[in-house]
Structures are given as structure tokens and as C-alpha cells.
Amino acid sequence: MGTNIAVTVKMEKPEAATEAQKILSVAGAQTEAAGADVKVSADLGKLLNAALADSDAMYKNEGTKVSALYGFGEREVMTAWWNLLSKVDKELKKEKKIEESNMVSAVVKKGIEPAFNFYGIEAQNVTDKAFTMTALLVFYVAYTMWWGFAIFYMFDGIGLSMKKAKVKKEV
């Protein structure tokens, strides 16, 4: 909070610029759009908090809240956040504002991407599936050992083996 940024990002399409301008205005940022260019002036902390709030709602499968807030689809909102913040991250790196860039990158990687990827998947406790998880773990260990021995015997069959190195004595 309290770190102000002012960057201009170039979006792929003018439609993406208008979507970015919508989400930025709801987040409390000041924006100007000219074609595909979006000029962003905002408190970085407030901007990232808005993105994380939307990400949290999406992760909890509450996409209707996000959709109602911006007036277009929840997946499109998260795509707009991802596109915008990825470009802001690049611009901040160009301006050598590495600390700010790292914060933006962390929000994209740890907030927006998981929220988008796991939207619609209902969370479950692993203890509810304890037998299945145990069976999968046992199968994985057995399968790994089976292939390990297969590779070992394959190399043994073609004459490659591992032996202790002979000790060289100097004269």
C-alpha cells in the first residue's frame, strides 16, 4: 500500500483495453485508453488487493460475484486481470522497478492463475478419499521400483554394471 505506479501498457486488441479499463476503474485506478494503449495510474497495493479479492472469489467458486461486479463473464474478468498485470509486470521491469514487478508477478502466479485454473472444481478433504490415496501411493512406489529394476537388468544384460573403483597405488 502506498506505492504509486504510472505505466502505459499496450493490449492486443482495443476490446481488451476496454475490459482492462473497466476492471481498473472498479479497483480504484485512474485510467486513460487510446486504442489498444491503456495508461494506468494507481496505488499498487490497492490494485493488487482488488485482483486478489477477485481471485479469492473465483477460487471459492463464487464467480457470479465477480461477474456482477464488472458486467461481463467471470472467466473474461480473470483473463483481463492476467493480461493487464502481465503487461504491467513487463513495464515495471523496463522501468527497473524490480520490487514492484516481483509483487505483481507473485499475484499473477499465486493468485490469478490458480483461481482461473481451479474455478468450478469443488474442494474436497483428502481424508474423505484416504483409501484411494493410499492405494495410489502404494501403486506409485511399486511401479517406480518395477521400472527401476527393469532398467537395472537391461543395463546388466548389455554388460554395463556398477562396481567399486579399483584403488590405484602410486609407485
PyMOL commands that set and color helices and strands:
alter all, ss='L'
color gray80, all
select helices_A, chain A and resi 14-26+44-59+63-70+74-94+98-117+126-157
alter helices_A, ss='H'
color red, helices_A
select strands_A, chain A and resi 4-10+30-34+37-43
alter strands_A, ss='S'
color yellow, strands_A
deselect
rebuild
show_as cartoon
